[in-house]
């Protein structure tokens, strides 16, 4: 097994991740072009003893708060439907494509490829990776943003 194989696999992952992000960006643009409002829907505060949590819906583009309330998930979901009766809101999560998941390459064990993907998704440093691959850090950061 050589370092070149590891670098090849990392480059494949970077390329696939960049393609996934491009597909996501396109899905957001298409939703907006179709008159949809792309929103983020997040739990803004933890659950209390009353079984309720804080929830927020925000317009992705403007950041404008569209709905906020402390309630159970079911009641919050009902409030979302009431606030958007025409179904024009689409959550950012609904537009998320599958993450990059390159096939293992010949010469590298599948478990090592899995470990590399985990590292790349959960803690790889773009500066270190750029130096190791001999690429500009801006390129690596763009590829990793997915």
Secondary structure, DSSP 8 states (H G I E B T S, - for coil): --HHHHHHHHHHHHHHHHHHHHHHHHHHHHHHHTT-EEEEEEEEE---TTS-EEEEEEETTT--EEEEEEE-HHHHHHHHHHHTTT--EEEGGGG----------TTS-HHHHHHHHHHHHHT--HHHHHHHHT--HHHHHHHHT-
